[in-house]
Amino acid sequence: MDSDIRYVKGVGEARMKLYHKLGIYKVGDLLCHLPRRYLDLGHPVSVAAAPLGEVAAVRAMVAHKGGEQRIRKGLSLFKVTAVDGASTLYLTFFNGKYAVAPLAEGQEALFYGRVEGTLTRREMNNPLVFSLDDQGLIPVYPLTAGITSRSILKNISSALEVMGQLEDPLPGGLRLSHGLCTFDYAIRTIHRPQSQGEADIARDRLIFDELLCLALGLGRLRAGRIRETTVPMPPADLKPFYRALPFTLTDAQQRAIGEAAADLSTDLPMNRLVQGDVGSGKTVVAAACCYYAAQGGFQSAMMAPTELLAGQHYRTLTELLAPLGLRVALLTGAATAKEKREIKKALAAGEIQLCVGTHALLTGDTVFANLGLVVTDEQHRFGVAQRMALSGKGRGVNVLVMSATPIPRTLALILYGDLELSSTSSLPGGSPSTPLSSIPPSGSGPLGTSAGTWTRACRPTSSAPWWRKTRRGIPPPSSRPPPMPRTCGRAPFAGIRWASSTAG
């Protein structure tokens, strides 16, 4: 498993470089490069039975193979006629010299592709060609230019031929209690299953491994965070903050503030996500936390992904916190050298209670006197190293994340316990929801637009703001097809060395 990929039969220097582009360096990486889907060649159909508009495997004999026709520079096509004794299938290959070359007149083959044409004339463009020996499910792998799924499968088969029983990282009792197959069976079967049932059995085992590996990793992260301690912030009275607000907090906002305040008062660093729609009041929750920290003598930092968003947060937080005696500063790349020096000097002296900024907060000469709270807006816009760099400017820093659109990694952190969740699920009173309207095809909509256009209405105003746009040629959301799910092409334990005393 740890041998270099170059030692696999059929892998030379050129192919090794292609595998490196796919993140494959060792034999174990190659075996754990999993198919993203399968081509079903187990039920080939006749030409006449091939369903129009659908993908099918058609068995036919090559009756005529035409020569290369050059359409223009860089584009050529080959036309092949195939028959099955009753009907004719017309095949077109674009730049398909290497696909057509092995075909000979009188040879039977399986042609896999989307069936087009009419009821009386069946056609395929750029079909995949397989021999009659290719049966069952054919794996399709994540690729890069210069390598094919067939060559990857050939290299995997060569590697498996010389390898013995693959060591199973799961204890036997755990595996049997969950009704899972062995790791050896899963790896060997996932690359060439005889049926969809076998593929599902292997897939279930590898999915279990992936989730277990993720849970163990997040468990270690959480254990490390629990071992890390921080100075608990003394209880603070938030009534002055509430009285200074020009509006009444929603129940969800009050609940989120209470949950965050409870975290700040313990000796374990807070790691909490405040999730809610745009306009649901996440910034007010962050402001309350910054006020709470300031009452205990701690500084806060808020990092935003853009200077525009940082400026918006700065103005909002200044309006909320400046009347309460907190000094708020804005540190971005647009600030002059003199302004940056003055702000950094005040931060180091503890004269600024809250600093809002962008990546400028991460510079080495930005020093806080007593940083106790870091607020990150839209954390997926920052790298892990960047977020850690800001938290590293204090000891046991509490972290509050705000997001309207949690990405899958953030959701995984919530599900597996490394990130606590607070939700501002309701909009403040008087805040209208943002409606989504579809323009009728007749063109009689409120904006007088033509068919096939749609618009997202902004909050009601006396006049339409400049950002109200109609997007032509884009179908309404209700008629769009759902996005294709992304699948992982790698097994979870690839490249991991297993010790006898650990499971992760």
Backbone torsions as a table, in degrees:
resi	resn	phi	psi	omega
1	MET	NA	-30.8	-177.5
2	ASP	-93.9	1.3	179.9
3	SER	-70.5	150.7	179.5
4	ASP	-66.2	147.1	-176.7
5	ILE	-63.0	-24.1	-176.5
6	ARG	-67.4	-17.9	-178.2
7	TYR	-87.4	0.4	174.8
8	VAL	-77.3	137.8	-179.9
9	LYS	-59.4	128.6	179.0
10	GLY	92.8	-2.0	179.2
11	VAL	-105.3	110.4	176.2
12	GLY	-100.8	-167.6	-177.6
13	GLU	-64.0	-42.0	-177.8
14	ALA	-64.4	-47.1	-179.2
15	ARG	-69.2	-32.5	177.8
16	MET	-59.6	-40.4	178.9
17	LYS	-65.9	-35.5	176.4
18	LEU	-66.6	-40.6	177.8
19	TYR	-64.1	-35.5	178.0
20	HIS	-60.9	-33.7	177.6
21	LYS	-64.9	-26.3	178.7
22	LEU	-90.8	4.5	-178.9
23	GLY	78.7	21.3	-178.6
24	ILE	-105.8	114.1	-178.2
25	TYR	-120.7	-29.2	-177.4
26	LYS	-121.2	167.7	179.2
27	VAL	-60.4	-38.9	178.1
28	GLY	-60.9	-37.3	176.8
29	ASP	-63.6	-39.3	-180.0
30	LEU	-65.3	-45.3	-179.4
31	LEU	-65.2	-28.3	-178.4
32	CYS	-96.5	11.7	171.5
33	HIS	-85.2	96.7	-166.1
34	LEU	-88.7	150.6	175.7
35	PRO	-63.7	144.4	176.1
36	ARG	-91.4	-19.7	174.6
37	ARG	-165.8	179.7	-179.8
38	TYR	-131.1	147.8	170.6
39	LEU	-97.2	126.5	-177.5
40	ASP	-91.9	104.5	177.3
41	LEU	-102.7	8.8	-175.3
42	GLY	-76.2	-14.5	-177.1
43	HIS	-134.3	68.2	178.1
44	PRO	-66.6	149.4	-178.2
45	VAL	-119.7	165.7	175.6
46	SER	-77.3	167.7	-178.9
47	VAL	-61.0	-45.6	-176.9
48	ALA	-66.8	-30.5	-177.9
49	ALA	-85.9	-6.1	-178.7
50	ALA	-66.2	123.2	-175.9
51	PRO	-73.1	128.7	178.9
52	LEU	-63.3	136.5	177.0
53	GLY	79.9	1.3	-179.3
54	GLU	-120.4	162.1	178.6
55	VAL	-85.9	134.4	-178.1
56	ALA	-152.5	159.7	172.4
57	ALA	-101.3	120.6	-176.3
58	VAL	-114.3	129.5	176.9
59	ARG	-96.2	123.6	-178.3
60	ALA	-155.5	166.8	-179.7
61	MET	-109.0	138.1	179.3
62	VAL	-70.2	116.8	179.4
63	ALA	-97.2	-33.1	-179.4
64	HIS	-151.9	136.1	177.5
65	LYS	-123.5	113.5	-179.3
66	GLY	-80.5	166.5	178.3
67	GLY	-83.5	178.1	-178.4
68	GLU	-71.1	134.1	175.7
69	GLN	-118.0	118.6	-179.6
70	ARG	-88.0	118.4	179.6
71	ILE	-83.2	-48.2	176.8
72	ARG	-161.1	178.2	-178.5
73	LYS	-61.2	124.6	178.8
74	GLY	87.1	0.0	-179.7
75	LEU	-137.3	122.8	176.4
76	SER	-136.5	161.3	178.3
77	LEU	-139.2	155.0	176.9
78	PHE	-126.3	136.9	177.7
79	LYS	-112.9	130.4	-179.3
80	VAL	-128.2	136.6	176.6
81	THR	-109.9	128.0	-179.7
82	ALA	-124.7	144.9	-178.4
83	VAL	-131.6	158.5	175.9
84	ASP	-126.8	18.8	179.1
85	GLY	96.1	-20.7	-179.1
86	ALA	-125.4	-33.5	-176.5
87	SER	-137.6	168.6	-177.3
88	THR	-119.0	139.1	177.5
89	LEU	-117.8	123.3	-178.1
90	TYR	-99.2	120.6	-175.3
91	LEU	-111.7	138.3	176.7
92	THR	-126.9	127.2	178.9
93	PHE	-116.0	121.1	176.1
94	PHE	-94.5	124.4	-176.8
95	ASN	49.6	39.8	-174.6
96	GLY	-107.2	41.3	-177.3
97	LYS	-56.3	-45.9	-175.4
98	TYR	-76.9	-20.5	176.5
99	ALA	-79.9	-32.9	-176.5
100	VAL	-86.0	-31.3	-174.0
101	ALA	-53.6	-42.6	-178.7
102	PRO	-71.5	-14.7	-176.8
103	LEU	-76.3	140.3	177.4
104	ALA	-130.6	147.0	179.0
105	GLU	-62.1	133.2	-176.1
106	GLY	92.9	-4.8	-178.8
107	GLN	-88.8	135.1	174.8
108	GLU	-90.3	144.9	-179.2
109	ALA	-154.9	169.7	173.7
110	LEU	-105.0	127.0	179.5
111	PHE	-111.3	120.5	-174.1
112	TYR	-114.9	122.3	178.7
113	GLY	176.4	-173.0	179.8
114	ARG	-84.6	128.9	-178.2
115	VAL	-83.7	125.1	-180.0
116	GLU	-126.2	-177.2	178.6
117	GLY	107.6	-143.1	-178.3
118	THR	-127.8	-177.0	179.5
119	LEU	-64.3	-29.0	-177.5
120	THR	-103.6	-5.7	-177.9
121	ARG	-140.5	108.1	-179.1
122	ARG	-94.4	136.2	-178.6
123	GLU	-134.2	155.9	171.4
124	MET	-140.3	137.5	175.3
125	ASN	-109.0	127.7	178.8
126	ASN	50.3	52.8	177.5
127	PRO	-73.0	156.7	170.6
128	LEU	-82.3	138.9	-175.9
129	VAL	-111.3	128.1	179.0
130	PHE	-128.7	151.9	175.2
131	SER	-77.9	167.2	-180.0
132	LEU	-68.9	-16.2	177.8
133	ASP	-75.4	-18.9	178.9
134	ASP	-80.7	109.4	-177.6
135	GLN	-128.6	162.9	175.4
136	GLY	78.0	-143.6	-176.2
137	LEU	-96.8	125.9	178.8
138	ILE	-105.7	121.4	-176.4
139	PRO	-71.9	145.3	174.1
140	VAL	-119.1	122.2	-172.6
141	TYR	-105.0	157.4	167.1
142	PRO	-61.1	132.7	-170.5
143	LEU	-124.4	170.8	167.0
144	THR	-134.1	163.0	-176.6
145	ALA	-59.3	130.7	177.0
146	GLY	103.4	-2.5	-179.1
147	ILE	-137.8	146.3	-177.0
148	THR	-117.5	163.1	176.7
149	SER	-62.9	-34.4	-179.2
150	ARG	-65.4	-40.8	179.8
151	SER	-70.7	-34.6	177.0
152	ILE	-65.0	-45.3	179.0
153	LEU	-61.9	-38.4	178.9
154	LYS	-63.8	-42.6	179.1
155	ASN	-67.9	-38.5	178.2
156	ILE	-64.7	-42.4	178.8
157	SER	-62.2	-39.7	178.1
158	SER	-63.6	-39.9	-179.5
159	ALA	-67.8	-41.2	-178.3
160	LEU	-69.4	-28.1	-179.5
161	GLU	-64.0	-33.8	-175.3
162	VAL	-97.9	-0.3	-178.6
163	MET	-101.5	145.3	176.2
164	GLY	-83.4	-155.2	179.2
165	GLN	-65.4	127.1	179.1
166	LEU	-74.9	133.2	-179.3
167	GLU	-66.2	135.5	-178.6
168	ASP	-92.6	121.7	-179.8
169	PRO	-73.1	-17.0	-178.7
170	LEU	-90.4	137.8	171.8
171	PRO	-60.1	145.2	-176.9
172	GLY	-58.0	-40.9	-179.5
173	GLY	-62.7	-41.9	179.0
174	LEU	-65.0	-41.7	-179.0
175	ARG	-64.3	-45.8	-177.7
176	LEU	-68.2	-35.6	-178.8
177	SER	-65.0	-23.7	179.0
178	HIS	-104.0	5.3	176.9
179	GLY	64.7	41.1	-175.9
180	LEU	-104.7	151.9	176.1
181	CYS	-79.4	172.9	179.3
182	THR	-74.8	160.3	178.8
183	PHE	-64.7	-38.1	179.0
184	ASP	-61.6	-46.2	179.5
185	TYR	-63.7	-41.1	-177.4
186	ALA	-62.9	-45.0	-177.8
187	ILE	-68.4	-44.5	-178.5
188	ARG	-68.3	-33.8	-175.7
189	THR	-82.7	-34.6	-175.7
190	ILE	-63.5	-25.8	-178.6
191	HIS	-87.0	-22.5	178.7
192	ARG	-152.5	69.8	179.2
193	PRO	-73.3	149.3	176.9
194	GLN	-85.4	-19.0	179.9
195	SER	-153.2	166.6	177.9
196	GLN	-65.6	-30.9	177.4
197	GLY	-62.6	-43.2	177.4
198	GLU	-63.8	-41.1	178.8
199	ALA	-62.0	-38.4	179.9
200	ASP	-67.4	-38.2	178.4
201	ILE	-62.8	-46.6	179.0
202	ALA	-65.2	-40.2	-178.8
203	ARG	-64.9	-40.9	179.1
204	ASP	-60.1	-40.8	179.5
205	ARG	-64.3	-44.7	-177.4
206	LEU	-70.4	-32.1	174.8
207	ILE	-64.9	-43.3	177.8
208	PHE	-59.4	-44.4	178.9
209	ASP	-59.7	-42.4	-178.3
210	GLU	-64.4	-46.0	-179.9
211	LEU	-67.0	-38.0	178.4
212	LEU	-65.3	-43.3	178.8
213	CYS	-61.8	-41.4	178.4
214	LEU	-64.6	-44.8	-179.0
215	ALA	-63.7	-41.6	179.2
216	LEU	-65.6	-41.5	178.6
217	GLY	-63.4	-44.4	179.0
218	LEU	-68.7	-31.9	176.1
219	GLY	-63.9	-39.3	177.5
220	ARG	-67.2	-38.3	176.5
221	LEU	-61.7	-44.4	-179.2
222	ARG	-66.6	-39.4	178.9
223	ALA	-63.0	-39.7	177.8
224	GLY	-65.4	-36.2	179.3
225	ARG	-70.8	-34.8	178.7
226	ILE	-67.9	-37.8	178.0
227	ARG	-67.2	-26.6	177.9
228	GLU	-77.4	133.4	-179.3
229	THR	-115.7	160.9	177.4
230	THR	-137.9	168.0	177.6
231	VAL	-79.8	117.5	-179.0
232	PRO	-65.0	139.8	178.2
233	MET	-80.1	137.1	-179.7
234	PRO	-65.3	150.3	178.3
235	PRO	-55.8	136.4	-178.6
236	ALA	-122.2	146.7	178.0
237	ASP	-87.4	115.1	-178.0
238	LEU	-91.7	2.2	-178.2
239	LYS	-62.0	-40.6	176.2
240	PRO	-59.5	-36.3	178.4
241	PHE	-65.2	-44.9	-179.4
242	TYR	-64.0	-41.5	-178.0
243	ARG	-66.5	-29.6	-178.0
244	ALA	-78.3	-13.0	-178.5
245	LEU	-72.7	138.7	178.5
246	PRO	-82.1	11.0	-179.3
247	PHE	-149.9	170.2	179.6
248	THR	-98.2	133.0	179.6
249	LEU	-70.7	148.0	174.4
250	THR	-77.2	165.3	177.5
251	ASP	-60.6	-38.4	-179.9
252	ALA	-65.0	-39.1	178.7
253	GLN	-66.1	-44.0	179.3
254	GLN	-63.1	-39.1	179.0
255	ARG	-65.9	-42.1	179.4
256	ALA	-64.4	-40.4	178.3
257	ILE	-65.1	-41.9	179.2
258	GLY	-63.0	-40.6	179.1
259	GLU	-65.4	-41.7	179.3
260	ALA	-67.9	-40.3	179.2
261	ALA	-63.1	-37.1	177.7
262	ALA	-64.1	-38.3	177.2
263	ASP	-65.3	-42.2	-176.1
264	LEU	-67.2	-22.4	-176.6
265	SER	-88.0	0.5	179.7
266	THR	-102.9	171.4	179.5
267	ASP	-91.4	10.7	174.0
268	LEU	-104.2	132.3	-179.0
269	PRO	-60.9	136.1	177.0
270	MET	-71.6	141.8	174.5
271	ASN	-142.7	85.5	-168.0
272	ARG	-129.1	141.9	175.6
273	LEU	-106.7	128.9	172.2
274	VAL	-104.0	111.9	-174.8
275	GLN	-114.7	137.4	178.4
276	GLY	-178.3	162.9	179.9
277	ASP	-65.9	164.6	175.1
278	VAL	-61.1	129.1	-179.5
279	GLY	89.2	5.9	-177.8
280	SER	-87.7	-2.4	173.6
281	GLY	96.3	30.4	178.2
282	LYS	-68.7	-35.2	-178.4
283	THR	-64.3	-34.3	178.8
284	VAL	-66.6	-37.3	176.6
285	VAL	-62.4	-43.5	177.9
286	ALA	-63.8	-39.0	179.0
287	ALA	-63.0	-41.1	178.8
288	ALA	-62.6	-39.6	178.5
289	CYS	-66.0	-40.4	177.6
290	CYS	-64.1	-38.7	177.0
291	TYR	-65.3	-42.2	178.7
292	TYR	-59.7	-44.4	-179.8
293	ALA	-65.7	-39.8	-178.4
294	ALA	-64.5	-33.9	179.2
295	GLN	-65.5	-24.3	177.8
296	GLY	-95.0	5.3	178.5
297	GLY	87.1	16.9	-179.2
298	PHE	-104.5	150.7	175.1
299	GLN	-94.6	158.3	178.1
300	SER	-128.1	153.2	175.9
301	ALA	-134.1	136.2	175.7
302	MET	-120.0	124.5	-179.0
303	MET	-110.7	126.5	178.6
304	ALA	-116.2	152.8	-174.8
305	PRO	-74.1	-22.7	-178.5
306	THR	-131.6	157.9	178.2
307	GLU	-66.3	-34.3	178.6
308	LEU	-62.5	-47.0	-179.9
309	LEU	-68.2	-37.9	177.6
310	ALA	-61.5	-40.6	178.1
311	GLY	-64.4	-39.0	177.5
312	GLN	-63.5	-45.6	178.6
313	HIS	-63.4	-39.2	-179.4
314	TYR	-60.8	-45.7	-179.5
315	ARG	-66.1	-42.7	-179.7
316	THR	-64.4	-46.5	-177.4
317	LEU	-70.6	-30.9	176.0
318	THR	-65.1	-42.2	178.4
319	GLU	-63.1	-34.9	-176.7
320	LEU	-82.3	-37.5	-168.9
321	LEU	-106.0	-27.3	-179.2
322	ALA	-60.2	-41.1	177.3
323	PRO	-62.2	-18.0	-180.0
324	LEU	-93.9	6.2	175.7
325	GLY	93.2	7.6	178.9
326	LEU	-91.2	137.9	176.7
327	ARG	-94.2	123.5	-178.7
328	VAL	-113.1	135.5	-179.2
329	ALA	-126.1	157.1	178.2
330	LEU	-120.1	121.5	-178.8
331	LEU	-124.0	106.6	178.7
332	THR	-134.2	173.9	178.9
333	GLY	-67.9	-19.5	-179.3
334	ALA	-78.6	-12.9	179.8
335	ALA	-67.8	148.3	177.9
336	THR	-71.7	163.0	-179.7
337	ALA	-59.5	-37.7	179.6
338	LYS	-66.5	-43.9	179.3
339	GLU	-62.6	-40.9	179.2
340	LYS	-62.8	-43.6	179.6
341	ARG	-61.3	-43.5	-177.8
342	GLU	-66.2	-42.0	-179.6
343	ILE	-66.2	-45.0	-179.1
344	LYS	-65.6	-35.3	177.0
345	LYS	-65.5	-40.9	179.6
346	ALA	-69.7	-35.2	176.7
347	LEU	-63.3	-46.1	-179.0
348	ALA	-64.6	-27.8	179.9
349	ALA	-88.0	-5.0	-179.7
350	GLY	78.5	17.3	-177.4
351	GLU	-84.9	-15.9	179.2
352	ILE	-107.5	125.4	-178.7
353	GLN	-87.3	-28.3	-179.5
354	LEU	-142.0	127.6	177.2
355	CYS	-119.7	120.4	177.6
356	VAL	-101.0	135.9	-178.4
357	GLY	-167.7	-174.1	178.0
358	THR	-112.2	-142.2	-179.5
359	HIS	-64.3	-14.5	178.2
360	ALA	-61.1	-23.1	177.9
361	LEU	-67.8	-18.6	-173.7
362	LEU	-87.9	-9.9	-176.5
363	THR	-62.2	150.5	-175.0
364	GLY	-64.3	-26.8	-178.2
365	ASP	-88.5	5.6	174.4
366	THR	-91.2	105.9	-174.1
367	VAL	-119.5	134.5	177.6
368	PHE	-103.0	144.5	178.5
369	ALA	-71.9	-40.0	-177.8
370	ASN	-157.5	71.5	-177.8
371	LEU	-72.8	124.7	-178.7
372	GLY	-122.9	-15.9	-175.9
373	LEU	-144.9	131.9	174.9
374	VAL	-119.8	125.0	177.0
375	VAL	-110.6	126.4	179.5
376	THR	-119.2	126.2	178.1
377	ASP	-98.3	129.0	-178.2
378	GLU	53.1	67.5	-171.3
379	GLN	-63.0	-24.6	-178.8
380	HIS	-67.7	-11.6	176.8
381	ARG	-81.7	-6.3	178.8
382	PHE	-115.5	152.4	174.5
383	GLY	-78.7	162.7	179.3
384	VAL	-60.8	-42.8	-178.5
385	ALA	-63.0	-35.6	-179.9
386	GLN	-67.9	-42.0	179.0
387	ARG	-66.6	-38.3	178.9
388	MET	-68.2	-33.2	-179.7
389	ALA	-63.5	-39.6	179.4
390	LEU	-71.7	-42.6	178.5
391	SER	-64.7	-27.8	-179.7
392	GLY	-72.4	-4.2	178.6
393	LYS	-83.0	5.0	175.1
394	GLY	-145.9	175.5	-179.9
395	ARG	-104.2	121.8	179.8
396	GLY	58.5	46.8	-174.7
397	VAL	-69.4	137.6	174.5
398	ASN	-79.5	141.6	-175.1
399	VAL	-122.8	129.6	174.7
400	LEU	-124.4	125.8	-178.0
401	VAL	-112.7	133.7	175.9
402	MET	-113.5	135.7	179.8
403	SER	-158.0	138.0	172.2
404	ALA	-94.8	-17.0	-176.8
405	THR	-137.0	80.4	178.8
406	PRO	-62.9	133.0	177.8
407	ILE	-84.2	166.3	-177.3
408	PRO	-53.5	-37.1	179.8
409	ARG	-63.8	-40.3	177.7
410	THR	-64.7	-41.9	178.7
411	LEU	-62.8	-37.2	178.5
412	ALA	-64.7	-38.5	178.1
413	LEU	-63.3	-35.3	177.9
414	ILE	-68.6	-49.2	-175.1
415	LEU	-61.1	-37.6	-173.3
416	TYR	-102.1	11.4	163.3
417	GLY	92.7	9.0	178.9
418	ASP	-93.2	-9.2	-177.6
419	LEU	-137.6	120.7	177.7
420	GLU	-79.8	153.1	-173.3
421	LEU	-120.6	132.2	168.1
422	SER	-123.9	143.2	-175.5
423	SER	-126.3	130.1	170.7
424	THR	-98.5	78.7	-167.6
425	SER	-78.8	-15.8	-177.2
426	SER	-119.1	146.5	179.0
427	LEU	-79.4	148.3	176.6
428	PRO	-59.7	154.9	-179.5
429	GLY	-58.8	137.2	179.9
430	GLY	85.9	-2.7	178.7
431	SER	-94.2	110.8	-178.3
432	PRO	-73.7	150.5	176.2
433	SER	-72.1	161.5	-179.9
434	THR	-94.0	106.5	-175.6
435	PRO	-78.5	157.4	175.9
436	LEU	-121.3	117.9	-175.3
437	SER	-117.7	144.9	178.2
438	SER	-105.1	131.3	-178.4
439	ILE	-79.1	128.8	-179.9
440	PRO	-60.5	148.6	-180.0
441	PRO	-60.7	-22.5	-176.9
442	SER	-70.6	-12.1	-178.5
443	GLY	82.4	12.9	-177.9
444	SER	-97.0	21.6	-177.5
445	GLY	-70.9	177.7	-175.2
446	PRO	-65.0	-22.0	179.7
447	LEU	-104.6	2.8	179.0
448	GLY	67.6	31.0	-175.7
449	THR	-84.6	165.6	-178.8
450	SER	-88.5	177.7	-178.0
451	ALA	-62.8	148.0	175.1
452	GLY	84.3	10.2	178.4
453	THR	-114.3	157.2	177.6
454	TRP	-147.0	161.5	-177.8
455	THR	-144.9	147.2	172.4
456	ARG	-101.6	114.8	-177.2
457	ALA	-72.5	138.7	176.9
458	CYS	-86.1	177.8	179.4
459	ARG	-61.4	142.4	-175.3
460	PRO	-56.7	130.2	175.7
461	THR	-137.8	171.9	-178.9
462	SER	-68.8	-29.6	177.7
463	SER	-141.0	152.0	-177.0
464	ALA	-67.1	126.1	179.3
465	PRO	-71.8	167.0	-174.8
466	TRP	-66.1	-22.8	-175.9
467	TRP	-86.3	-2.5	175.7
468	ARG	-73.6	113.3	-176.3
469	LYS	-126.5	150.7	167.3
470	THR	-105.7	139.8	-177.7
471	ARG	-108.6	110.4	-175.1
472	ARG	-82.5	145.2	175.9
473	GLY	80.7	3.6	-180.0
474	ILE	-107.5	123.3	-177.6
475	PRO	-68.4	156.5	176.3
476	PRO	-58.7	151.4	-177.9
477	PRO	-55.7	-33.2	-177.1
478	SER	-66.5	-21.8	-177.1
479	SER	-101.5	-0.9	-179.7
480	ARG	-79.4	144.2	175.9
481	PRO	-69.5	148.8	179.2
482	PRO	-65.6	149.0	179.4
483	PRO	-65.5	147.0	177.3
484	MET	-71.6	134.2	178.6
485	PRO	-67.9	142.6	176.1
486	ARG	-87.4	134.8	-179.6
487	THR	-112.0	149.5	179.9
488	CYS	-83.4	130.4	-178.2
489	GLY	-98.9	11.7	-178.6
490	ARG	-129.5	142.7	175.5
491	ALA	-75.2	149.1	-171.2
492	PRO	-68.9	-26.0	-174.8
493	PHE	-96.6	12.9	-178.5
494	ALA	-62.8	129.7	175.6
495	GLY	77.7	6.9	-178.7
496	ILE	-98.2	129.1	175.2
497	ARG	-88.3	131.2	-177.3
498	TRP	-103.2	123.9	175.6
499	ALA	-94.8	153.8	-175.2
500	SER	-67.3	-21.0	-174.7
501	SER	-100.2	-0.2	-178.0
502	THR	-131.6	163.2	176.8
503	ALA	-119.9	1.5	-179.6
504	GLY	-145.3	NA	NA
